[in-house]
């Protein structure tokens, strides 16, 4: 962690991030992994749905707390690799193509979901309706309407849903430290927040091909329109197509816009206006849709300003160092994954006074300063609210979705009603709050 002291005299203090954070933050309430959704001393039974790169990484983390009995993926190679992995399935788990067969099993307590974004909401809801707790990668949703459905499903089923926005539990706690400093007033009233998330790629035109035999392309598409297979639509490159994701605005935006909302205390609301100051799309658009189907189509570069009802602006941009900046009346805090830079009033606050434990408890929903997966399993046991909950994630991601809608509609200014969750006076824009779903892939709470 680097601490920048600010003022005319610039000093840099190198300290161990984890140790410094814990010293500054003090001791937070701890929640033991005691008896809960399985009998005491019995490890929970887990399933992995979506066994690509990120799903595999998440499953390896979950395997410290439970045992995988099933894996599912529409790519046979992915499923078999996870099944045979000594860190996940250990050649004991059963592999499926259809995730519903996993949910039918009575011996599955919780699922880890690492599918592409356009499948997250449906599988989450189906899993919770089947009585499973869920750890799902971010972003949870493809549309704002999906976020409302997920929120309803959690409230109806009472299941635990942890979002894979690990910055809320990062190992060195720099994001928690930054948010705690902001929320405790150490830099005064916030004048502006910036979430710098990097830009997206251009690519194409790509060749249309026959799907590989190990991949069920029709099921991979799910709710999205049926189109010819293009290798660059699937697997790691899916996020650069609006049909399946939202580009950088929902990829890194799910992390940094979430931190911005968290720091501002906007976990239950959203901005009132969205203004696009700059945006470059990789292909031509008409009425909100790309005019070609063989190229990446999510936004390349952008500067979007989301303004809240109290007048606080949040800038989402691609062209400055990746991280979140809180600019206050008495100082500035910049935080990214490897450090936190403090200027002005934040510096004197760093070691002067610990953050109140009551604030830490609020920021962590009453849970200890544990890792993200550990937090999930603690909540599975005590039925508590996870560090990255569906309510606050939905609100932060709604800001990202609104930015994409505004850009897709020709950099249109949007007025948002965060209580009704509707765009004011714009029927065309409201049409993008949801999407048509192919028969057989509808999302039902």
C-alpha positions in Angstrom: 0.0 0.0 0.0 1.3 3.4 -0.8 0.2 6.4 1.2 0.7 9.7 -0.5 0.9 12.5 2.1 -0.2 15.4 -0.2 0.5 19.1 0.1 3.7 20.7 -1.2 5.9 18.1 0.5 5.3 14.7 -1.2 6.3 11.7 0.9 5.7 8.1 0.1 5.4 5.5 2.9 5.7 1.9 2.0 3.9 -0.4 4.4 2.4 -3.9 4.3 -1.1 -3.4 2.9 -2.9 -6.1 4.9 -1.2 -5.3 8.2 -1.7 -1.5 7.8 -5.3 -1.9 6.8 -6.1 -4.1 9.8 -4.3 -1.7 12.1 -6.2 1.3 10.8 -9.5 -0.4 10.6 -9.3 -2.0 14.0 -11.0 -5.2 14.8 -14.3 -6.0 13.1 -16.9 -8.4 14.4 -16.1 -12.0 13.6 -18.5 -14.7 12.5 -17.5 -18.3 13.0 -18.1 -21.0 10.4 -20.3 -22.9 12.8 -23.2 -25.2 12.4 -25.6 -24.1 9.7 -26.9 -25.4 6.5 -25.3 -28.8 7.1 -24.8 -30.7 10.3 -22.0 -29.6 12.6 -18.5 -30.7 11.4 -20.0 -31.9 8.0 -18.6 -30.1 5.0 -21.2 -28.7 2.6 -21.7 -30.4 -0.8 -21.1 -28.1 -3.7 -21.7 -27.9 -7.5 -20.0 -25.8 -10.1 -22.1 -24.4 -13.0 -19.9 -22.8 -15.7 -16.4 -24.3 -15.5 -14.4 -21.8 -17.6 -11.6 -19.8 -16.4 -13.3 -17.6 -13.7 -15.7 -20.4 -12.7 -12.7 -22.7 -12.1 -10.9 -20.0 -10.1 -14.0 -19.5 -7.9 -14.5 -23.2 -7.4 -10.9 -23.7 -6.3 -11.6 -21.1 -3.6 -14.8 -22.7 -2.6 -13.2 -26.1 -2.3 -11.5 -24.9 0.9 -14.9 -24.9 2.6 -16.8 -27.7 0.9 -16.7 -30.7 -1.5 -17.7 -30.6 -5.1 -20.1 -33.5 -6.0 -21.2 -32.1 -9.4 -20.1 -29.9 -12.3 -22.0 -28.6 -15.3 -21.0 -26.9 -18.5 -22.3 -26.8 -22.0 -18.7 -27.2 -23.2 -17.9 -30.9 -22.5 -14.2 -30.2 -22.3 -14.7 -27.6 -19.5 -17.0 -30.0 -17.5 -14.6 -32.9 -17.7 -11.6 -30.8 -16.8 -13.3 -29.5 -13.7 -14.6 -33.0 -12.8 -11.1 -34.5 -13.0 -9.3 -31.5 -11.4 -7.5 -32.5 -8.1 -8.6 -29.1 -6.7 -12.3 -29.3 -7.7 -14.0 -32.6 -8.7 -11.1 -34.9 -7.8 -12.5 -37.4 -10.2 -15.4 -38.0 -7.9 -17.8 -35.4 -9.0 -20.4 -36.1 -11.7 -20.3 -34.0 -14.9 -23.4 -32.8 -16.7 -24.1 -30.6 -19.7 -27.5 -29.5 -18.3 -27.3 -27.4 -15.1 -30.8 -28.4 -14.2 -29.6 -31.9 -13.4 -27.3 -30.4 -10.8 -30.2 -28.5 -9.2 -32.3 -31.7 -9.0 -29.8 -33.3 -6.7 -30.7 -33.4 -3.0 -27.1 -33.6 -2.0 -26.1 -30.2 -3.3 -26.2 -27.4 -0.7 -24.7 -24.5 -2.7 -23.7 -23.7 -6.2 -20.9 -21.7 -7.7 -21.9 -20.0 -11.0 -19.2 -19.0 -13.5 -21.1 -18.9 -16.7 -21.2 -15.9 -19.2 -23.2 -13.0 -18.0 -26.4 -13.6 -19.9 -26.9 -16.9 -18.1 -26.3 -15.6 -14.5 -29.8 -14.5 -13.6 -31.7 -17.5 -14.8 -29.4 -20.0 -13.2 -29.3 -18.0 -9.9 -33.1 -17.9 -9.7 -33.5 -21.6 -10.7 -30.9 -22.5 -8.0 -32.5 -20.5 -5.3 -35.9 -21.9 -6.1 -34.3 -25.4 -5.8 -33.2 -24.5 -2.3 -29.5 -23.9 -3.0 -27.4 -21.0 -1.8 -25.5 -19.3 -4.6 -22.1 -17.7 -5.2 -22.3 -16.1 -8.7 -19.8 -14.2 -10.6 -20.3 -10.6 -11.5 -22.1 -8.9 -13.2 -25.2 -10.6 -12.0 -27.4 -9.3 -14.7 -27.8 -8.5 -18.4 -30.6 -5.9 -17.8 -32.0 -3.8 -15.0 -35.2 -5.9 -15.1 -33.1 -9.0 -14.3 -31.8 -7.3 -11.2 -35.3 -6.6 -9.9 -36.2 -10.3 -10.5 -33.1 -11.5 -8.6 -33.9 -9.2 -5.7 -37.4 -10.6 -5.6 -36.1 -14.2 -5.8 -33.8 -13.7 -2.8 -36.6 -12.1 -0.8 -39.0 -15.0 -1.7 -36.7 -17.9 -1.1 -34.5 -16.7 1.7 -31.4 -18.1 0.1 -27.9 -16.6 0.3 -26.7 -14.9 -2.8 -23.1 -13.7 -2.8 -21.9 -11.6 -5.8 -18.3 -12.2 -7.0 -17.3 -8.6 -6.5 -14.3 -9.6 -4.5 -13.1 -6.0 -3.9 -15.6 -5.9 -1.0 -13.4 -8.5 0.7 -10.0 -8.1 -1.0 -7.1 -9.6 0.9 -5.4 -6.3 1.7 -8.7 -4.4 2.5 -7.7 -1.2 0.6 -11.2 -0.7 -0.8 -12.8 -1.2 2.6 -10.3 1.2 4.0 -11.1 3.8 1.4 -14.8 3.4 1.8 -14.5 3.6 5.6 -12.5 6.8 5.4 -15.0 8.4 3.1 -18.1 7.2 5.0 -16.6 8.5 8.3 -16.2 12.0 6.9 -12.4 12.1 6.9 -12.2 14.1 3.7 -15.4 16.0 4.2 -18.3 16.4 1.8 -17.7 14.5 -1.4 -17.5 16.7 -4.5 -16.9 14.1 -7.1 -16.2 10.4 -7.6 -14.4 8.9 -10.6 -14.5 5.2 -11.5 -11.8 4.6 -14.1 -12.3 1.1 -15.6 -10.3 1.1 -18.9 -11.6 0.8 -22.4 -12.9 -2.1 -24.6 -11.4 -3.7 -27.7 -12.4 -3.6 -31.4 -12.4 -6.8 -33.3 -13.7 -8.3 -36.5 -15.2 -9.1 -38.9 -14.9 -12.6 -37.7 -15.7 -15.8 -39.6 -18.9 -17.7 -39.0 -18.1 -21.4 -38.4 -19.5 -24.7 -37.4 -19.6 -25.0 -33.6 -17.0 -27.4 -32.2 -18.5 -30.8 -31.3 -17.8 -30.4 -27.6 -19.9 -27.2 -27.4 -23.7 -27.1 -27.3 -23.9 -23.7 -29.1 -27.7 -23.4 -29.0 -27.8 -23.8 -25.2 -24.8 -21.6 -24.8 -26.8 -18.8 -26.4 -29.6 -19.3 -24.0 -32.0 -16.4 -23.9 -30.0 -14.5 -26.5 -30.9 -14.4 -30.2 -30.0 -17.5 -32.2 -27.1 -16.6 -34.4 -24.3 -18.5 -36.3 -21.4 -19.6 -34.3 -18.4 -17.3 -34.2 -15.5 -18.4 -31.9 -15.0 -14.9 -30.7 -18.6 -14.7 -29.4 -18.0 -17.6 -26.9 -15.9 -18.2 -23.8 -13.5 -15.4 -22.9 -14.6 -12.9 -25.5 -18.3 -13.0 -24.8 -18.2 -9.7 -22.9 -17.5 -7.7 -26.0 -21.0 -8.4 -27.4 -24.0 -6.6 -26.0 -26.1 -9.8 -26.7 -24.3 -11.5 -23.7 -22.7 -8.7 -21.6 -22.1 -5.0 -21.4 -18.4 -4.6 -22.2 -16.1 -2.8 -19.8 -19.1 -0.9 -18.3 -20.5 -4.0 -16.7 -17.2 -5.9 -16.5 -14.9 -3.6 -14.5 -17.9 -1.3 -13.8 -19.3 -4.0 -11.6 -16.3 -3.6 -9.4 -15.4 0.1 -9.4 -18.9 1.6 -9.8 -19.9 -0.7 -6.9 -17.1 0.8 -4.8 -18.3 4.3 -5.7 -21.9 3.5 -4.7 -20.5 1.9 -1.5 -18.5 4.9 -0.6 -21.3 7.3 -1.2 -23.8 5.2 0.8 -25.9 4.8 -2.3 -26.6 1.0 -1.9 -30.3 1.5 -2.0 -30.7 4.1 -4.7 -29.2 5.4 -8.0 -28.4 8.5 -10.0 -31.1 10.8 -11.4 -29.4 11.7 -14.6 -27.0 10.0 -17.0 -25.0 12.1 -19.4 -22.6 10.8 -22.0 -19.8 13.3 -22.5 -17.8 11.0 -24.8 -18.3 7.6 -26.3 -16.8 5.6 -29.2 -18.6 2.5 -30.4 -16.6 0.0 -32.6 -19.4 -0.4 -35.2 -22.3 1.6 -36.5 -25.5 1.6 -34.5 -29.2 2.2 -35.5 -32.0 2.5 -32.9 -29.8 1.0 -30.2 -28.5 -2.0 -32.1 -25.3 -2.8 -34.0 -25.8 -2.8 -37.8 -23.3 -5.8 -38.3 -23.3 -9.2 -36.6 -19.6 -10.3 -37.0 -17.7 -7.7 -35.0 -17.3 -6.8 -31.3 -20.0 -4.2 -30.5 -19.6 -3.0 -27.0 -18.3 0.6 -26.4 -14.5 1.2 -26.8 -13.9 4.4 -24.9 -16.2 6.6 -22.8 -16.8 9.3 -20.3 -20.2 9.1 -18.6 -21.5 11.3 -15.8 -24.1 9.9 -13.4 -25.4 12.5 -11.0 -27.3 11.6 -7.8 -30.2 13.5 -6.3 -27.9 15.3 -3.8 -25.9 16.7 -6.7 -22.9 14.3 -6.3 -21.4 13.4 -9.7 -20.0 10.0 -10.5 -17.7 9.9 -13.6 -17.2 6.6 -15.3 -14.3 6.8 -17.8 -11.7 4.7 -19.6 -8.8 7.1 -20.0 -7.2 7.5 -16.5 -5.5 5.0 -14.2 -7.7 2.1 -13.2 -9.2 2.7 -9.8 -11.7 4.8 -7.9 -11.1 8.4 -6.8 -13.1 10.2 -4.0 -12.6 14.0 -4.2 -13.7 15.6 -1.0 -13.6 19.2 0.4 -10.7 18.3 2.7 -8.7 15.8 0.7 -8.7 13.0 -1.9 -8.5 9.3 -1.9 -7.5 7.1 -4.8 -7.8 3.4 -4.5 -6.9 0.5 -6.8 -6.2 -3.1 -6.2 -2.5 -2.7 -5.2 -2.6 0.5 -3.2 -4.4 3.5 -1.7 -3.1 7.1 -2.2 -4.3 9.7 0.3 -4.0 13.4 0.0 -5.0 16.3 2.3 -7.3 15.5 5.3 -7.3 11.8 4.7 -3.6 11.6 5.6 -4.0 12.9 9.1 -6.9 10.6 9.6 -4.9 7.5 8.6 -3.3 6.7 12.0 -4.9 9.3 14.2 -8.2 7.5 14.9 -9.4 4.0 14.1 -12.5 3.6 12.1 -15.5 3.0 14.4 -16.4 -0.7 14.7 -20.1 0.2 14.2 -19.2 1.6 10.7 -17.1 -1.5 9.9 -20.0 -3.7 10.9 -22.3 -1.7 8.7 -20.0 -1.9 5.7 -19.5 -5.6 6.1 -23.1 -6.4 7.0 -22.0 -7.5 10.4 -19.4 -9.9 9.2 -15.7 -10.3 9.9 -12.8 -9.0 7.8 -12.6 -12.3 6.0 -12.1 -13.3 2.4 -15.0 -13.2 0.0 -15.6 -16.9 -0.3 -15.2 -17.3 3.5 -17.8 -14.6 3.9 -20.2 -16.5 1.6 -19.9 -19.7 3.7 -20.3 -17.8 6.9 -23.6 -16.4 5.6 -24.7 -19.9 4.5 -24.2 -21.0 8.1 -25.8 -18.1 9.9 -28.2 -17.0 7.1 -26.8 -13.5 7.3 -26.4 -10.9 4.5 -23.2 -11.3 2.5 -20.6 -8.6 1.9 -21.6 -8.3 -1.7 -25.4 -8.5 -1.6 -27.9 -8.5 -4.4 -29.6 -5.2 -3.4 -26.5 -3.0 -3.5 -25.1 -4.8 -6.5 -28.4 -4.3 -8.5 -28.2 -0.5 -7.8 -24.6 -0.1 -8.8 -25.1 -2.3 -11.9 -28.2 -0.3 -12.8 -25.9 2.7 -13.2 -23.7 0.7 -15.6 -26.7 -0.5 -17.6 -28.0 3.0 -17.9 -24.7 4.2 -19.2 -24.8 1.5 -21.9 -28.4 2.4 -22.8 -27.5 6.1 -23.1 -24.5 5.3 -25.4 -26.4 2.8 -27.5 -29.1 5.4 -28.2 -26.7 7.9 -29.6 -25.3 9.4 -26.4 -28.8 10.4 -25.2 -29.2 12.1 -21.8 -31.4 10.0 -19.5 -33.4 11.0 -16.5 -33.8 8.1 -14.1 -36.3 7.7 -11.3 -34.5 5.5 -8.8 -37.6 4.8 -6.7 -39.8 3.7 -9.6 -36.7 2.3 -11.5 -37.9 3.8 -14.8 -36.4 6.2 -17.3 -38.5 9.3 -17.2 -40.3 10.4 -20.4 -38.5 8.0 -22.8 -40.4 5.0 -23.9 -37.7 3.9 -26.3 -35.0 3.9 -23.6 -37.3 2.1 -21.2 -37.5 -0.7 -23.8 -33.9 -1.5 -23.0 -34.6 -2.2 -19.3 -35.5 -5.7 -20.4 -34.9 -7.9 -23.4 -36.8 -10.5 -25.4 -36.0 -14.0 -24.3 -36.0 -17.1 -26.6 -38.7 -19.7 -26.0 -37.5 -22.2 -23.3 -35.1 -19.7 -21.7 -37.4 -17.3 -20.0 -36.5 -16.1 -16.6 -39.3 -16.7 -14.1 -39.1 -16.0 -10.4 
